[in-house]
Amino acid sequence: MATVDNLNLAESASQESRTTDGARESWLASLARRVPERLWTPLLVGSDALLILAAFVTAYGLRYQLQLFIAVDPAFQLPLTSYLPQVLLLVVFLLIAFRFSQVYPYQPGRSWVEETWRIATAATAGVIILIAVNLLFRPMLYSRLVFLYTAILVTLYLGVSRLLIMMARSHLRDYDIGVRRVLLIGAGDVGRMVMRTLAARPDYGWKLVGFLDDNPAKSSTDVGRFKALGPIENASEVMAAYDIQRVIICLPWQTHRTIQRLLRECEQMQVDAYVVPDLFQLTKNQMKVQELNGIPLISTRDISIQGWNLVLKRAFDLVVGASMAVVSLPLLLVIAAAIRLDTPGPIIFKQTRVGKNGKEFSCFKFRSMVHNADDLRSQVAELNESTGPLFKIRNDPRLTRVGRFIRRYSLDELPQLLNVLRGEMSLIGPRPNLPEEVAQYQEWMKKRLSVSPGLTGLWQVSGRSNLTFDEMVLLDIYYVENWSMGLDASILLRSVPAVLRATGAY
């Protein structure tokens, strides 16, 4: 049996490898694959040094050629070559400052705002040190405005470079370049917490290949695209077959002997291993830490969308939702007229959906199908392309001509702004499901019902209908556990290009 399992593992790993390698690579992916990953950091440092030089040359031009803000006295006019020692010192100071500010090494998963802020603070510190050195040894010779302009331009140039790097890394992840192949051991509550984090944050560069668990039901049931790879005793074979680089162990503390054995196996196979403590099966956002005379006290707290956070989110929904309704009013009228002229039937389609805490409400949409679409559902049931309880067909024959267009760009959901204003939905949140779909939820999926459903959400900007149902739920629960106004704003902004690209929309 073990031999058969090993053969199956090898065959599955080989098939995955063929699928990944068989995709036609872009020129960027082909180029990146030829550059050893160990050279990425030196190349980053080298490019930063060149950008610092470019920023200084630009600053010199602004000060001495354009004479921005303040004219230069001819007596203090200096050629660019006279600044050469200062430029070299500046490059050295800034690269050192970047190291101490943790700009290096590059951290996947760090936001662009945080990365740019670290660059700005380090650039400012480096320039201040250089100005101080000049004042001590060569006062009144060099223009301090040149250095001030340089600090601003370094932040600008390197900030743009980091944005391009993030976009490039996102593209390369589609070809498994710059990612770490991860195996999860333990698919309980803690394991699913890791799953939804990795599903929601691909920018960390950790690709979850699959998971192991000794529970027969879990070890044989995939969770979305995350493969069930059998029992824990398969760990060594799976690590070898799938070229695993990192292992995340999410087992109960009672299994400490198993954990120690797995750590030894990972060490022998030179695989990085991490253990996630199952302390009350809590995420960092669900823990509240207090102190009693130096003794840490850990307790639970409610989801973050409570109290004043709920008031703030509701105010955001009302202000932004009302603004969107007013701005989109002409478009709403055009769509309504097109639906009326296209096919017989009502303009607005009203359907019962499940909202916060399982409360049902009437959800409004523009009608995108023929008026008797529900009666025809049984005739197209075999065409269902979705997983889990969802029912979706990419080229649904019941769609009207207008319906196909408004579905593609999610315009059929604009009437749900009324649901938002009525308080039944939020602008951002999990999409509301049908009662019969909710009835098929597994117990762990019900957490997505603890917040108001949304017009758009994390899974819509992460792939929309191209994702499996399990992945949608993982992303929705991640949103529930990690909510912030910043996350809402990010999702709302990312929804615009996601809708325009119409990727996974049907």
ABEGO torsion letter per residue (X at the ends): XAAAAAAAAAAAAAAAAAAAAABBBBAAAAAAAABBAAAAAAAAAAAAAAAAAAAAAAAAAAAAAAGBGBBBBAAABBBAAAAAAAAAAAAAAAAAAAAAAGAOBBBBGBBAAAAAAAAAAAAAAAAAAAAAAAAAABBGABBAAAAAAAAAAAAAAAAAAAAAAAAAAAAAAAAGBGBBBBBBBEABAAAAAAAAAAAABAAAGBBBAEBBBABAAAAABBBEABBBAEBAAAAAAAAAAAGBABBBBBBBAAAAAAAAAAAAAAAAAGBBBBBBBABGGBBAAABBBBBBGGBBBBBBBBBABBEAAAAAAAAAAAAAAAAAAAAAAAAAAAAAAAAAAABBEBABBBBBBBBBGGBBBBBBBBBABBAAAAAAAAAAAAABABBEABBBBABBAABBAAAAAAAAAGAAAAAAAAAAAAGABBABEBBBBBAAAAAABBAAAAAAAABBBBABBAAAAAGEAABBAAAAAAAAAAAAAABBAAAAAAAAAAAAAAAAAGBGBX
